[in-house]
C-alpha cells in the first residue's frame, strides 16, 4: 500500500473522529443543561418544602412570617434583621435562576414560575433589605430586572396566597 493511500485513509479516519467528538460534545452540553435545570428546580422545591413545613409545624415562625406582610412598620431592628436574613436565601435562589434564564439555561415554561415568584417576592418588605445585601453579586441585567419590579404592596401578599 503506497504512502499516499495510507495518508488519505488516515485523513478520513481523523474526519470521522472529529465528527464523532462534535456529536459527543453536543450530547454532553445538552445533558449538562438538563442537569442544571433539574438542580435549580430541586433547590427551589426544597426551599418551598422547608418553608411550608416550618409554617405548618412552628407556630412562632408562622406568626412571624405573617407579620412580615402585615406589621413590617412595627418590627424592631432584631425582627427586621431576622426577616431579611430569611429573605436572603429565597432571593439568592430566584436571582440565580434569573441569571440562568438570561443565559438561556431555563425554558420559557420555567420562566413563568420564576416570574411569578419574582413579582411576589418584590412586594415583601424583607426582600428589599435582602436585595441591598446581595445585589452587587449579580450582573446589571439581573439588577435592572429586579429594580423594575412593582414593589407596592397592593394586591395579594404571601399571607393572602397561603391563607
FITOR-155507 format. One record per residue: x negated, y negated, z of N, C-alpha, C in turn. Coordinates in nm, 4 decimals. Each point is the difference from the previous one (the first is absolute). Example, Ala and Ser with C-alpha at 12.3 -4.5 7.8 and 13.67 -1.06 7.14 Angstrom:
PT_n.x_n.y_n.z_ca.x_ca.y_ca.z_c.x_c.y_c.z
PT_-1.3190_0.5690_0.7800_0.0890_-0.1190_0.0000_-0.0900_-0.1200_0.0000
PT_0.0350_-0.1050_-0.0720_-0.0820_-0.1190_0.0060_0.0770_-0.1090_0.0730
//
This chain:
PT_n.x_n.y_n.z_ca.x_ca.y_ca.z_c.x_c.y_c.z
PT_-0.0865_0.1172_0.0000_0.0865_-0.1172_0.0000_-0.0915_-0.1240_0.0000
PT_0.0234_-0.0869_-0.0988_-0.0844_-0.1194_-0.0078_0.0279_-0.0959_0.1164
PT_-0.0968_-0.0806_0.0286_0.0060_-0.0968_0.1101_0.1148_-0.0990_-0.0191
PT_0.0288_-0.0375_-0.1234_0.1065_-0.0951_-0.0272_0.1369_0.0585_0.0377
PT_0.0250_0.1266_-0.0252_0.1255_0.0645_0.0369_0.0153_0.0056_0.1522
PT_-0.1071_0.0303_0.0699_0.0021_0.0019_0.1472_0.0335_-0.1389_0.0529
PT_-0.0565_-0.1023_-0.0617_0.0255_-0.1392_0.0405_0.1483_-0.0336_-0.0185
PT_0.0582_0.0365_-0.1138_0.1415_-0.0299_-0.0265_0.0916_0.0763_0.0955
PT_-0.0305_0.1259_0.0272_0.0792_0.0783_0.0956_-0.0079_-0.0631_0.1386
PT_-0.1176_-0.0438_0.0392_-0.0188_-0.0652_0.1299_0.0806_-0.1294_0.0056
PT_0.0010_-0.0760_-0.1086_0.0769_-0.1246_-0.0044_0.1499_0.0279_0.0166
PT_0.0488_0.1032_-0.0638_0.1411_0.0377_0.0117_0.0315_0.0400_0.1441
PT_-0.0867_0.0787_0.0611_0.0212_0.0416_0.1394_-0.0017_-0.1196_0.0944
PT_-0.0894_-0.0937_-0.0241_-0.0059_-0.1211_0.0836_0.1304_-0.0794_-0.0163
PT_0.0495_-0.0121_-0.1222_0.1267_-0.0711_-0.0242_0.1157_0.0654_0.0715
PT_0.0072_0.1332_-0.0079_0.1065_0.0731_0.0691_-0.0126_-0.0180_0.1509
PT_-0.1216_0.0068_0.0521_-0.0228_-0.0210_0.1435_0.0404_-0.1393_0.0442
PT_-0.0280_-0.0992_-0.0847_0.0369_-0.1384_0.0314_0.1525_-0.0136_0.0072
PT_0.0715_0.0573_-0.0950_0.1463_-0.0066_-0.0005_0.0570_0.0701_0.1225
PT_-0.0555_0.1157_0.0338_0.0464_0.0724_0.1185_-0.0228_-0.0835_0.1264
PT_-0.1134_-0.0679_0.0092_-0.0268_-0.0812_0.1193_0.0941_-0.1197_0.0082
PT_0.0375_-0.0590_-0.1138_0.0956_-0.1118_0.0001_0.1370_0.0494_0.0479
PT_0.0434_0.1141_-0.0500_0.1287_0.0568_0.0428_-0.0035_0.0298_0.1494
PT_-0.1089_0.0581_0.0478_-0.0142_0.0309_0.1420_0.0058_-0.1284_0.0836
PT_-0.0668_-0.1043_-0.0456_0.0008_-0.1279_0.0711_0.1413_-0.0578_0.0068
PT_0.0740_0.0073_-0.1101_0.1373_-0.0513_-0.0023_0.0881_0.0755_0.0994
PT_-0.0155_0.1324_0.0034_0.0785_0.0813_0.0936_-0.0353_-0.0376_0.1441
PT_-0.1270_-0.0180_0.0283_-0.0437_-0.0367_0.1346_0.0537_-0.1369_0.0414
PT_-0.0017_-0.0968_-0.0910_0.0516_-0.1338_0.0315_0.1502_0.0047_0.0280
PT_0.0718_0.0769_-0.0796_0.1439_0.0125_0.0215_0.0290_0.0650_0.1349
PT_-0.0753_0.1036_0.0320_0.0180_0.0692_0.1269_-0.0352_-0.0925_0.1170
PT_-0.1053_-0.0783_-0.0145_-0.0399_-0.0930_0.1054_0.1078_-0.1055_0.0231
PT_0.0586_-0.0532_-0.1074_0.1075_-0.0983_0.0141_0.1201_0.0613_0.0709
PT_0.0334_0.1223_-0.0372_0.1116_0.0699_0.0642_-0.0259_0.0184_0.1488
PT_-0.1212_0.0433_0.0351_-0.0340_0.0211_0.1410_0.0016_-0.1309_0.0776
PT_-0.0472_-0.1082_-0.0610_0.0002_-0.1299_0.0667_0.1427_-0.0456_0.0264
PT_0.0873_0.0132_-0.1006_0.1401_-0.0383_0.0196_0.0644_0.0823_0.1103
PT_-0.0239_0.1293_-0.0007_0.0575_0.0855_0.1041_-0.0544_-0.0346_0.1370
PT_-0.1267_-0.0317_0.0087_-0.0600_-0.0371_0.1277_0.0641_-0.1269_0.0554
PT_0.0212_-0.0994_-0.0864_0.0644_-0.1236_0.0446_0.1436_0.0265_0.0432
PT_0.0699_0.0862_-0.0731_0.1383_0.0320_0.0357_0.0055_0.0713_0.1341
PT_-0.0929_0.0911_0.0238_-0.0050_0.0722_0.1271_-0.0276_-0.0971_0.1142
PT_-0.0931_-0.0927_-0.0196_-0.0306_-0.0985_0.1037_0.1227_-0.0848_0.0318
PT_0.0708_-0.0430_-0.1029_0.1195_-0.0814_0.0214_0.1062_0.0791_0.0756
PT_0.0190_0.1254_-0.0383_0.0978_0.0840_0.0713_-0.0411_0.0223_0.1443
PT_-0.1285_0.0241_0.0248_-0.0461_0.0217_0.1376_0.0233_-0.1247_0.0843
PT_-0.0266_-0.1160_-0.0580_0.0226_-0.1259_0.0716_0.1476_-0.0156_0.0334
PT_0.0853_0.0291_-0.0970_0.1442_-0.0111_0.0207_0.0489_0.1023_0.1012
PT_-0.0484_0.1223_-0.0110_0.0402_0.1044_0.0954_-0.0419_-0.0372_0.1421
PT_-0.1228_-0.0508_0.0155_-0.0460_-0.0382_0.1337_0.0901_-0.1097_0.0556
PT_0.0269_-0.1015_-0.0813_0.0824_-0.1104_0.0472_0.1395_0.0487_0.0379
PT_0.0611_0.0786_-0.0858_0.1357_0.0488_0.0298_0.0023_0.0900_0.1220
PT_-0.0979_0.0877_0.0121_-0.0043_0.0874_0.1176_-0.0186_-0.0815_0.1277
PT_-0.0870_-0.0992_-0.0050_-0.0232_-0.0830_0.1183_0.1236_-0.0819_0.0336
PT_0.0677_-0.0517_-0.1026_0.1233_-0.0742_0.0246_0.1067_0.0893_0.0633
PT_0.0034_0.1257_-0.0389_0.1008_0.0931_0.0530_-0.0314_0.0483_0.1411
PT_-0.1269_0.0088_0.0344_-0.0372_0.0644_0.1259_-0.0496_-0.0949_0.1075
PT_-0.0268_-0.1249_-0.0338_-0.0574_-0.0919_0.0976_0.0898_-0.1229_0.0124
PT_0.0750_-0.0065_0.1073_0.0951_-0.1094_0.0196_-0.0686_-0.1361_0.0069
PT_-0.1133_-0.0078_0.0696_-0.0707_-0.1284_0.0117_-0.0490_-0.0480_-0.1362
PT_-0.0560_0.0915_-0.0784_-0.0490_-0.0376_-0.1325_0.1159_-0.0432_-0.0899
PT_0.1114_0.0710_0.0065_0.1164_-0.0341_-0.0811_0.0492_-0.1406_0.0345
PT_0.0087_-0.0299_0.1277_0.0451_-0.1333_0.0410_-0.0989_-0.1072_-0.0469
PT_-0.1278_0.0283_0.0151_-0.1040_-0.0929_-0.0453_0.0082_-0.0204_-0.1513
PT_0.0148_0.1069_-0.0732_0.0053_-0.0063_-0.1465_0.1198_-0.0826_-0.0472
PT_0.1130_0.0159_0.0645_0.1198_-0.0782_-0.0367_-0.0198_-0.1480_0.0312
PT_-0.0660_-0.0266_0.1118_-0.0206_-0.1392_0.0403_-0.0904_-0.0751_-0.0966
PT_-0.0846_0.0706_-0.0744_-0.0857_-0.0677_-0.0979_0.0864_-0.0795_-0.0973
PT_0.1099_0.0570_-0.0449_0.0897_-0.0691_-0.0929_0.0921_-0.0990_0.0684
PT_0.0413_0.0295_0.1216_0.1062_-0.0796_0.0624_-0.0484_-0.1031_0.1007
PT_-0.1219_0.0154_0.0535_-0.0421_-0.0854_0.1109_-0.1456_-0.0459_-0.0125
PT_-0.0527_-0.0055_-0.1214_-0.1417_-0.0316_-0.0218_-0.0406_-0.1320_0.0656
PT_0.0848_-0.0987_-0.0078_-0.0336_-0.1326_0.0538_-0.0243_0.0042_0.1506
PT_0.0578_0.0964_0.0693_-0.0158_0.0101_0.1453_-0.1076_0.0990_0.0430
PT_-0.0707_0.0587_-0.0940_-0.1087_0.0926_0.0345_-0.1132_-0.0767_0.0662
PT_-0.0601_0.0630_0.1012_-0.1206_-0.0600_0.0564_-0.1198_0.0407_-0.0862
PT_-0.1182_-0.0519_0.0309_-0.1185_0.0281_-0.0821_-0.0330_0.1492_-0.0063
PT_0.0158_0.0694_0.1124_-0.0298_0.1432_0.0016_0.0966_0.0774_-0.0906
PT_0.1280_-0.0348_0.0043_0.0973_0.0679_-0.0851_-0.0251_-0.0287_-0.1477
PT_-0.0357_-0.1247_-0.0316_-0.0318_-0.0334_-0.1394_-0.1240_0.0749_-0.0474
PT_-0.0977_0.0132_0.0871_-0.1209_0.0746_-0.0347_0.0336_0.1465_-0.0262
PT_0.0804_0.0571_0.0848_0.0422_0.1391_-0.0142_0.0781_0.0207_-0.1301
PT_0.0928_-0.0900_-0.0271_0.0816_0.0106_-0.1218_-0.0863_-0.0176_-0.1251
PT_-0.0954_-0.0888_0.0057_-0.0882_-0.0225_-0.1148_-0.0908_0.1197_-0.0228
PT_-0.0496_0.0587_0.1071_-0.0841_0.1196_-0.0128_0.0809_0.1141_-0.0616
PT_0.1255_0.0122_0.0374_0.0878_0.1009_-0.0582_0.0178_-0.0256_-0.1501
PT_0.0107_-0.1250_-0.0385_0.0221_-0.0360_-0.1398_-0.1236_0.0228_-0.0873
PT_-0.1194_-0.0104_0.0575_-0.1228_0.0155_-0.0788_-0.0020_0.1353_-0.0707
PT_0.0367_0.1048_0.0689_-0.0030_0.1346_-0.0584_0.0932_0.0100_-0.1205
PT_0.1222_-0.0429_0.0160_0.0950_0.0066_-0.1104_-0.0376_-0.0915_-0.1144
PT_-0.0469_-0.1198_0.0324_-0.0350_-0.0965_-0.1033_-0.1196_0.0469_-0.0816
PT_-0.1016_0.0511_0.0664_-0.1176_0.0497_-0.0739_0.0404_0.1120_-0.0954
PT_0.0895_0.0841_0.0443_0.0438_0.1106_-0.0839_0.0690_-0.0497_-0.1264
PT_0.0945_-0.0927_0.0139_0.0712_-0.0482_-0.1184_-0.0885_-0.0875_-0.0879
PT_-0.0911_-0.0757_0.0596_-0.0913_-0.0810_-0.0826_-0.0982_0.0892_-0.0756
PT_-0.0422_0.1104_0.0622_-0.0843_0.0973_-0.0713_0.0764_0.0594_-0.1183
PT_0.1277_0.0278_0.0202_0.0818_0.0516_-0.1094_0.0172_-0.1050_-0.1095
PT_0.0096_-0.1273_0.0396_0.0118_-0.1078_-0.0982_-0.1275_-0.0093_-0.0840
PT_-0.1149_0.0163_0.0628_-0.1264_0.0050_-0.0741_0.0045_0.1151_-0.1006
PT_0.0465_0.1152_0.0450_0.0096_0.1170_-0.0882_0.0963_-0.0270_-0.1153
PT_0.1077_-0.0707_0.0268_0.0949_-0.0342_-0.1066_-0.0677_-0.0877_-0.1041
PT_-0.0704_-0.1032_0.0441_-0.0703_-0.0882_-0.0932_-0.1086_0.0748_-0.0772
PT_-0.0569_0.1032_0.0611_-0.1018_0.0805_-0.0682_0.0618_0.1050_-0.0924
PT_0.1341_0.0082_-0.0033_0.0683_0.0942_-0.0875_0.0038_0.1421_0.0519
PT_-0.0199_0.0163_0.1311_-0.0069_0.1344_0.0574_0.1373_0.0520_0.0413
PT_0.0934_-0.0887_0.0330_0.1323_0.0474_0.0397_0.1012_-0.0322_-0.1095
PT_0.1050_0.0796_-0.0049_0.0985_-0.0092_-0.1067_0.1029_-0.1106_0.0284
PT_0.0799_-0.0295_-0.1015_0.1060_-0.0994_0.0159_0.1033_0.0454_0.1033
PT_0.0293_0.1301_0.0056_0.0941_0.0511_0.1006_-0.0538_-0.0209_0.1405
PT_-0.1291_0.0242_0.0187_-0.0615_-0.0219_0.1315_-0.0026_-0.1496_0.0325
PT_-0.0114_-0.0818_-0.1033_-0.0002_-0.1447_0.0189_0.1323_-0.0477_0.0597
PT_0.1117_0.0597_-0.0384_0.1303_-0.0421_0.0527_0.0046_0.0120_0.1515
PT_-0.0482_0.1101_0.0526_-0.0038_0.0201_0.1444_-0.0974_-0.0967_0.0661
PT_-0.1150_-0.0167_-0.0614_-0.1004_-0.0916_0.0549_0.0534_-0.1431_0.0028
PT_0.0622_-0.0416_-0.1085_0.0537_-0.1362_-0.0070_0.1036_-0.0247_0.1090
PT_0.0876_0.0994_0.0227_0.1005_-0.0125_0.1048_-0.0665_-0.0171_0.1363
PT_-0.1017_0.0834_0.0275_-0.0724_-0.0094_0.1270_-0.0680_-0.1350_0.0152
PT_-0.0641_-0.0483_-0.1056_-0.0681_-0.1294_0.0069_0.0987_-0.1119_0.0328
PT_0.1142_0.0007_-0.0660_0.1003_-0.1046_0.0253_0.0547_0.0077_0.1420
PT_0.0200_0.1208_0.0497_0.0503_0.0179_0.1360_-0.1051_-0.0442_0.1022
PT_-0.1247_0.0419_-0.0210_-0.1079_-0.0351_0.0927_-0.0239_-0.1506_0.0036
PT_0.0128_-0.0660_-0.1146_-0.0273_-0.1441_-0.0062_0.0933_-0.0800_0.0889
PT_0.1174_0.0528_0.0269_0.0977_-0.0712_0.0832_-0.0234_0.0183_0.1498
PT_-0.0875_0.0919_0.0364_-0.0241_0.0247_0.1427_-0.1078_-0.0960_0.0508
PT_0.0257_-0.0686_0.1092_-0.0947_-0.1020_0.0469_-0.1364_0.0567_0.0409
PT_-0.0051_0.1219_0.0484_-0.1285_0.0555_0.0419_-0.0892_0.0320_-0.1193
PT_0.0577_0.0163_-0.1182_-0.0814_0.0265_-0.1183_-0.0715_-0.1258_-0.0480
PT_0.0541_-0.1171_0.0315_-0.0666_-0.1252_-0.0382_-0.1345_-0.0124_0.0710
PT_-0.0025_0.0265_0.1291_-0.1271_-0.0085_0.0720_-0.0928_0.1147_-0.0376
PT_0.0564_0.1171_-0.0277_-0.0822_0.1130_-0.0442_-0.0653_-0.0325_-0.1340
PT_0.0742_-0.0660_-0.0876_-0.0542_-0.0356_-0.1311_-0.1199_-0.0941_0.0138
PT_0.0108_-0.0959_0.0896_-0.1129_-0.0929_0.0201_-0.1255_0.0757_0.0424
PT_0.0183_0.1088_0.0726_-0.1120_0.0813_0.0463_-0.0627_0.0814_-0.1123
PT_0.0821_0.0550_-0.0922_-0.0513_0.0945_-0.1006_-0.0186_-0.0589_-0.1390
PT_0.0504_-0.1183_-0.0271_0.0071_-0.0491_-0.1380_-0.1348_-0.0107_-0.0704
PT_-0.1059_-0.0330_0.0705_-0.1299_-0.0170_-0.0656_-0.0581_0.1314_-0.0517
PT_0.0593_0.1110_0.0385_-0.0458_0.1301_-0.0484_0.0673_0.0425_-0.1296
PT_0.0792_-0.0890_-0.0599_0.0750_0.0354_-0.1204_-0.0281_-0.0991_-0.1124
PT_0.0114_0.0478_-0.1246_-0.0268_-0.0877_-0.1142_0.1048_-0.1102_-0.0136
PT_-0.0322_-0.0990_-0.0791_0.0873_-0.1176_-0.0164_0.1398_0.0371_-0.0505
PT_0.0101_0.0944_-0.0941_0.1326_0.0321_-0.0538_0.0905_0.0598_0.1080
PT_-0.0570_0.0759_0.0920_0.0774_0.0556_0.1113_0.0406_-0.1128_0.0952
PT_-0.0942_-0.0879_0.0310_0.0312_-0.1134_0.0871_0.1083_-0.0877_-0.0615
PT_-0.0108_-0.0272_-0.1288_0.0995_-0.0851_-0.0665_0.1377_0.0656_0.0007
PT_0.0053_0.1314_-0.0222_0.1294_0.0673_0.0021_0.0629_-0.0099_0.1393
PT_-0.0773_0.0341_0.1037_0.0542_-0.0043_0.1359_0.0457_-0.1414_0.0357
PT_-0.0801_-0.0985_-0.0349_0.0325_-0.1378_0.0354_0.1195_-0.0538_-0.0781
PT_0.0344_0.0632_-0.1123_0.1153_-0.0443_-0.0783_0.1315_0.0601_0.0494
PT_-0.0076_0.0991_0.0879_0.1230_0.0650_0.0488_0.0797_-0.0936_0.0890
PT_0.1320_0.0171_-0.0032_0.0904_-0.0769_0.0840_-0.0191_0.0428_0.1457
PT_-0.0401_-0.0936_0.0850_-0.0252_0.0315_0.1413_0.1175_-0.0387_0.0900
PT_0.1039_-0.0608_-0.0586_0.1136_-0.0408_0.0821_0.0687_0.1245_0.0553
PT_0.0560_-0.0140_0.1169_0.0619_0.1154_0.0655_0.1482_0.0100_-0.0319
PT_0.0399_-0.0575_-0.1143_0.1379_0.0163_-0.0458_0.0145_0.1412_-0.0533
PT_0.1188_0.0524_0.0090_0.0224_0.1354_-0.0510_-0.0312_0.1029_0.1068
PT_0.0039_0.1261_-0.0389_-0.0178_0.1068_0.0991_-0.1429_0.0066_0.0547
PT_-0.0098_0.0302_0.1275_-0.1289_0.0204_0.0638_-0.0208_0.1499_0.0185
PT_-0.1165_0.0368_0.0479_-0.0269_0.1412_0.0278_0.1012_0.0523_0.1016
PT_0.0279_-0.0799_0.1008_0.0962_0.0422_0.1025_0.1382_0.0229_-0.0620
PT_0.0392_-0.0851_-0.0970_0.1293_0.0180_-0.0654_0.0006_0.1271_-0.0844
PT_-0.1086_0.0217_-0.0732_-0.0084_0.1177_-0.0874_0.0033_0.1273_0.0816
PT_-0.0698_0.0017_0.1137_-0.0082_0.1205_0.0820_0.1212_0.0185_0.0895
PT_0.0824_-0.1022_0.0154_0.1183_0.0123_0.0860_0.1087_0.0766_-0.0673
//
